[in-house]
Amino acid sequence: MPTAAVRLRALLVAAVAAALSAPAWAAGYEGPLFDAHLHYNIEAQSPYPLADVLKLMQHSGVKAIVANSRPNDGTKALAAAREQAQAAGVAVVPFIRLYRDRPDYTNWFRDESIWKLVQDEFARGTANGPYRGIGEFHLYDSANANGPVARKIMQFAARHQLPVLAHVDDVAIDLLMAHAPAGRIVWAHTGIGGPPVARVKALLDRYPTLMGELSYRPGLTCEGGQLCAEWRALLLAYPDRFMIGSDTWINARWQTYGQIMQDYRTWLGGLPADVARGIAWGNAARLFGVN
């Protein structure tokens, strides 16, 4: 009998093969995509070798990614695979992740060893040049945005003009921005935690450097996979403030990578062409300096 690990590997290989044999995408937006929230975590690296993940991106029309991984080795591997990425037509934007392992998720904001990790990684850079952002980090209690390491990282990021990818609630957005008013936050899963769209709008108005990232956002889409009315209105009002991402935080997200990107194409296709291209590609490309 095959072991559980062998069976899992067979299932993952079959999922990749199925994704790559299907049409690249169906109806909807047909332009390039910028995956602004991608993880290549340690548990993904064996079942999904670099060649496979680059093929998934290529097949889905993803032309650039923000890579942030636990630990940072996954991001550095993507950044180092310059020839493979170039052949797949994928630009890699590396971010410094604050996590060496799962326990770091709940303690990083006061752990001085994380502060040292950020400084050391930034000084070393990657095989494909400097890091260009920090995160994703999580704050499960918004009060921890006032932790000593959270404050130092926000100020460090602003000083070096590094965007920060933050998985936080709306209260933490205010607290983090207070540490570095000139800083730039990319709000992962914009509005996660349930604040009304009016509150998201108020934060966008208050902080001109706040950007939104739309993965894992409950209530974003309605009938036919199109944007719900209030989110459509918000994106039309702030067409230069949003971007998309896959958030491949577990291997199941890699298994459905093509469908995740197709779902974006579906609702992007319901927007005016210039707005769709901005959210799909242009806003992230401008922020991260990708041509």
C-alpha positions in Angstrom: 0.0 0.0 0.0 1.4 3.5 -0.8 2.1 5.7 2.2 0.0 8.8 2.9 2.9 11.0 1.8 3.1 9.1 -1.6 -0.7 9.4 -2.1 -0.6 13.1 -1.3 2.2 13.7 -3.8 0.3 11.8 -6.4 -2.8 13.9 -5.8 -0.8 17.2 -6.0 0.9 16.1 -9.2 -2.5 15.2 -10.7 -3.9 18.6 -9.6 -1.0 20.4 -11.4 -1.4 18.3 -14.5 -5.1 19.0 -14.6 -4.6 22.7 -14.1 -2.0 22.9 -16.9 -4.1 20.9 -19.3 -7.2 23.1 -18.9 -7.8 26.3 -20.9 -5.7 29.2 -19.6 -8.8 31.2 -18.8 -12.4 31.5 -19.8 -14.5 34.7 -20.4 -13.6 37.9 -18.5 -10.6 40.1 -18.3 -7.9 38.8 -20.6 -4.9 40.9 -19.7 -1.9 40.3 -17.4 -2.3 39.6 -13.7 0.0 40.7 -10.8 -0.3 38.3 -7.9 0.5 40.7 -5.0 0.1 38.2 -2.2 1.9 34.8 -2.8 3.5 32.4 -0.3 6.0 29.7 -1.2 6.1 28.2 2.3 8.2 25.2 3.3 5.3 22.7 3.1 4.7 23.6 -0.5 8.2 23.3 -1.8 8.4 19.5 -2.1 5.0 18.8 -3.7 5.3 22.0 -5.8 8.8 22.4 -7.2 9.8 25.8 -8.6 9.2 24.6 -12.2 5.6 23.6 -11.3 4.7 26.9 -9.6 6.1 29.0 -12.4 4.1 26.9 -14.9 0.9 27.5 -12.8 1.6 31.3 -12.9 2.4 31.2 -16.6 -0.7 29.2 -17.4 -2.9 31.7 -15.5 -1.4 34.8 -17.2 0.3 35.9 -14.0 3.2 38.1 -15.1 4.5 39.2 -11.6 4.3 38.2 -8.0 5.0 39.5 -4.5 6.8 36.6 -2.9 6.7 36.2 0.9 7.3 32.9 2.5 7.8 31.1 5.8 10.7 31.0 6.2 12.3 33.4 3.8 14.1 30.5 2.0 11.1 30.0 -0.3 11.1 33.7 -1.4 14.9 33.6 -1.9 14.5 30.4 -4.1 12.0 32.2 -6.3 14.2 35.3 -6.6 17.2 33.1 -7.4 15.5 31.3 -10.2 16.0 34.2 -12.6 16.3 32.3 -15.8 13.3 30.0 -15.1 11.2 33.0 -14.0 12.2 35.0 -17.1 11.3 32.0 -19.3 7.9 31.8 -17.7 7.5 35.6 -18.1 7.2 36.1 -14.3 8.8 39.0 -12.4 9.5 38.2 -8.7 9.2 41.0 -6.1 10.7 39.7 -2.8 9.3 40.6 0.6 10.9 39.9 4.0 8.6 37.6 5.9 8.8 37.9 9.7 8.2 34.3 10.4 10.7 31.4 10.8 7.9 29.1 12.0 4.3 29.1 13.1 4.9 30.3 16.7 6.3 33.6 15.3 2.8 34.5 14.0 1.6 35.3 17.5 4.7 36.9 19.1 6.6 38.7 16.4 5.5 42.2 17.4 7.5 42.0 20.7 10.3 39.6 19.7 13.6 41.4 19.3 15.0 38.4 17.3 12.4 39.2 14.6 13.7 42.8 14.5 17.2 41.5 14.0 15.9 39.1 11.3 14.4 42.0 9.3 17.6 44.0 9.5 19.8 41.1 8.6 17.6 40.0 5.7 17.4 43.5 4.3 21.2 43.9 4.5 21.8 40.6 2.6 19.1 41.0 0.0 18.4 38.3 -2.5 20.2 36.8 -5.5 17.9 39.0 -7.7 18.5 42.2 -5.9 17.2 43.9 -2.7 14.0 43.1 -0.8 11.2 45.4 -1.8 8.8 45.1 1.0 8.0 43.6 4.4 5.3 41.1 5.3 2.8 39.5 5.3 2.5 39.8 9.1 -0.6 39.1 11.2 -2.1 40.9 14.2 -4.8 38.9 15.8 -5.3 41.5 18.5 -5.1 45.0 17.1 -3.6 46.4 20.3 -0.4 44.5 19.4 0.2 47.0 16.7 1.7 49.0 19.5 4.2 46.3 20.3 7.8 47.6 20.3 8.9 45.5 17.3 5.8 46.4 15.3 6.6 50.1 15.8 10.2 49.7 14.8 9.4 47.7 11.7 6.8 50.3 10.5 9.4 53.0 11.0 12.1 51.0 9.3 9.8 50.3 6.3 8.9 53.9 5.9 12.5 55.0 6.2 13.5 52.6 3.4 10.3 53.2 1.4 9.3 49.5 1.7 5.5 48.7 1.4 4.2 46.6 4.3 1.7 43.7 3.7 -0.4 43.6 6.8 -3.1 41.1 7.7 -4.9 43.2 10.3 -8.2 44.7 11.2 -9.3 48.3 10.6 -8.3 49.4 14.2 -4.8 48.2 13.6 -4.5 50.2 10.4 -4.9 53.4 12.4 -2.4 52.2 15.0 0.3 51.1 12.5 0.0 54.3 10.5 0.4 56.4 13.7 3.9 54.9 14.0 4.9 55.9 10.4 2.5 58.4 8.8 4.5 58.4 5.6 4.5 54.6 5.5 2.7 52.5 2.9 0.5 49.6 4.0 -1.0 47.0 1.6 -4.0 45.9 3.6 -4.2 42.1 3.0 -7.7 40.9 2.6 -9.0 44.5 2.8 -11.6 44.8 5.4 -11.0 41.4 6.9 -12.8 41.2 10.2 -16.0 42.6 8.9 -15.9 46.4 9.0 -18.5 47.9 6.6 -17.4 49.2 3.2 -18.0 52.8 4.6 -15.2 52.2 7.1 -12.8 50.9 4.4 -13.6 54.0 2.4 -12.9 56.3 5.4 -9.5 54.7 5.9 -8.7 55.1 2.2 -9.6 58.8 2.5 -7.6 59.2 5.7 -4.4 57.5 4.4 -3.5 58.3 0.8 -0.7 55.7 0.9 -3.0 52.8 2.0 -3.5 50.2 -0.6 -6.0 47.3 -0.6 -5.4 43.6 -1.5 -8.5 41.6 -2.2 -7.8 37.9 -1.6 -9.9 36.0 0.9 -12.4 38.9 1.2 -15.9 37.6 2.3 -18.7 39.5 0.7 -16.6 40.8 -2.3 -18.6 38.9 -5.0 -22.2 38.1 -5.5 -24.3 36.5 -8.2 -22.4 35.2 -11.2 -19.1 35.8 -9.5 -19.4 39.5 -10.1 -18.6 42.2 -7.5 -21.3 43.0 -5.0 -22.7 46.4 -5.6 -21.1 48.3 -2.7 -17.6 46.8 -3.5 -18.0 47.6 -7.2 -18.8 51.2 -6.2 -15.8 51.3 -3.9 -13.4 50.0 -6.6 -14.8 52.4 -9.2 -14.3 55.3 -6.7 -10.7 54.2 -5.9 -9.5 52.4 -9.1 -5.8 53.1 -8.3 -5.9 51.7 -4.7 -6.6 48.0 -5.1 -4.7 44.9 -6.2 -5.3 41.1 -6.2 -3.5 38.1 -4.8 -3.6 34.3 -4.4 -2.6 33.9 -0.8 -1.2 30.4 -1.2 -0.9 30.0 2.5 -1.8 26.3 2.4 -1.2 23.7 -0.4 -4.9 23.6 -1.2 -4.5 27.1 -2.6 -1.8 25.8 -4.9 -4.2 23.1 -6.1 -6.8 25.7 -7.1 -4.4 28.4 -8.2 -5.8 28.5 -11.7 -9.4 28.8 -10.5 -8.4 31.6 -8.0 -7.1 33.6 -10.9 -10.0 32.8 -13.1 -12.4 34.0 -10.4 -10.5 37.4 -10.5 -10.8 37.5 -14.3 -14.5 36.9 -14.1 -15.3 40.0 -11.9 -12.5 42.1 -13.5 -14.3 41.5 -16.8 -17.3 43.3 -15.4 -15.4 46.5 -14.8 -14.4 49.2 -17.3 -11.3 48.1 -19.1 -9.0 50.7 -17.6 -10.1 50.0 -14.1 -9.8 46.3 -14.6 -6.2 46.5 -15.9 -5.3 48.8 -13.0 -6.5 46.4 -10.4 -5.3 43.3 -12.2 -1.8 44.7 -13.0 -1.1 48.4 -13.1 -1.6 49.4 -9.5 0.8 46.8 -8.2 3.3 47.3 -11.1 3.5 51.0 -10.3 3.9 50.4 -6.5 6.6 47.8 -6.9 8.3 49.3 -10.0 7.6 46.4 -12.4 7.5 47.3 -16.1 
